Amino acid sequence: MNAVKTFAICFCMLISVPVGAQQKYPPLFLPSPSSPPIAAFMAWHQSLLKGDFVAYKNSSFWLPEMKEELKEQMFDCLRSTAPTIVKITEQKTNPNGSVGFYAVGCKDNVRLINVITVGNTDGAWRVAASGWGPPWNETAKLCPL
């Protein structure tokens, strides 16, 4: 009898894992400059939309040894793929005080996602971004957002 109970419990757990393991689509929000990290992200995003390289440089995080040419290449790539309208996921504060979230938008009717980290360096909030690309998980939904 004990073996039958154990089997039944294990079987129920195996069946319920796929249902319980399914992640729900994370809610998306229009960014609002209500906090310094989100205001910095919004300024960074606007610099891409406006093609303003100086504003982009001022709102981005850079390693000291990065060459100007690489910064320009990154700007051109991000600018060419940036969606006009973006929404963001809930922000999470990292142990080092930086804030992380996903930015999601559509360009040419294709959903794109960017992993964003905003950190305070030298008294200013600056963006470090992964680049706009197709979603790799449950955020892969159709456009529009």
C-alpha positions in Angstrom: 0.0 0.0 0.0 2.8 2.4 0.8 4.5 1.8 -2.6 1.2 2.6 -4.3 0.8 5.9 -2.4 4.4 6.9 -3.2 3.9 6.1 -6.9 0.6 8.1 -6.9 2.3 11.1 -5.3 5.3 10.9 -7.7 3.0 10.5 -10.7 0.9 13.5 -9.7 4.0 15.6 -9.2 5.3 14.6 -12.7 2.1 15.5 -14.3 1.8 18.9 -12.5 5.4 20.0 -13.2 4.8 21.1 -16.8 1.7 23.1 -15.8 3.4 24.6 -12.8 6.6 25.3 -14.7 4.9 27.3 -17.4 5.8 30.9 -16.9 3.2 33.6 -17.3 3.9 36.4 -19.7 5.3 39.3 -17.6 3.2 42.4 -17.5 4.5 45.3 -19.5 4.2 49.0 -18.5 4.8 52.3 -20.4 7.9 53.8 -18.8 7.4 56.9 -16.7 10.2 59.2 -15.5 9.0 58.6 -11.9 12.4 57.3 -10.8 15.9 58.3 -11.8 16.8 54.9 -13.4 13.7 55.0 -15.6 14.2 58.6 -16.5 17.7 57.7 -17.6 16.4 54.8 -19.7 13.9 57.1 -21.3 16.6 59.7 -22.2 18.8 56.9 -23.6 15.9 55.6 -25.7 15.1 59.1 -27.0 18.7 59.6 -28.0 18.5 56.5 -30.2 15.2 57.7 -31.8 16.6 61.2 -32.4 19.9 60.0 -33.7 21.7 62.1 -31.0 25.1 60.4 -30.5 26.2 63.0 -27.8 23.1 62.3 -25.7 23.5 58.6 -26.2 27.1 58.8 -25.0 26.1 60.8 -21.9 23.3 58.4 -21.0 25.3 55.2 -21.5 27.7 53.2 -19.3 31.2 52.9 -20.8 34.3 51.0 -19.8 37.2 53.4 -19.6 39.1 51.6 -22.3 36.3 51.7 -24.9 37.3 53.5 -28.1 35.1 56.1 -29.7 34.8 54.0 -32.9 33.2 51.2 -30.9 30.8 53.6 -29.2 29.7 54.9 -32.6 29.2 51.3 -33.9 27.1 50.4 -30.9 25.1 53.6 -31.3 24.4 52.9 -35.0 23.4 49.3 -34.3 21.1 50.2 -31.4 19.6 53.2 -33.4 18.9 51.1 -36.4 17.0 48.5 -34.5 15.3 50.5 -31.7 11.5 50.3 -31.6 9.7 53.7 -31.5 7.4 52.7 -28.6 8.7 50.5 -25.8 7.2 49.0 -22.7 9.1 47.7 -19.8 8.8 44.9 -17.3 8.9 45.3 -13.6 12.2 46.7 -12.4 14.4 44.7 -10.1 17.0 46.2 -7.9 20.3 44.3 -8.0 22.6 43.8 -5.0 25.0 46.5 -6.4 22.1 49.0 -6.5 21.7 48.9 -10.3 18.2 48.4 -11.7 17.4 45.8 -14.3 14.4 45.1 -16.5 13.4 44.2 -20.1 12.4 46.7 -22.7 10.0 45.4 -25.3 8.8 46.9 -28.5 7.9 46.2 -32.2 9.8 47.3 -35.3 8.6 46.2 -38.8 5.9 44.2 -37.1 8.5 42.1 -35.2 8.7 42.0 -31.5 12.1 42.9 -30.1 13.5 42.8 -26.6 16.5 44.4 -24.8 18.0 43.5 -21.5 18.5 46.8 -19.7 20.6 47.6 -16.6 20.7 51.1 -15.3 23.4 52.0 -12.7 24.5 55.1 -10.9 28.1 55.9 -11.8 29.8 59.1 -10.8 26.5 60.5 -9.5 24.6 59.9 -12.8 22.3 57.1 -13.8 23.6 55.4 -17.0 22.2 52.6 -19.2 24.0 49.4 -20.2 21.9 47.5 -22.8 22.2 44.2 -24.5 20.9 45.3 -27.9 17.5 44.9 -29.6 16.8 41.3 -30.7 14.1 38.7 -31.0 12.7 37.4 -27.8 14.0 34.0 -26.6 11.3 33.1 -24.2 7.6 33.6 -23.3 7.9 37.3 -24.3 7.7 36.2 -27.9 4.3 37.4 -28.8 2.9 39.1 -31.8 2.9 42.8 -32.4 1.6 45.2 -31.5 2.3 45.2 -27.8 
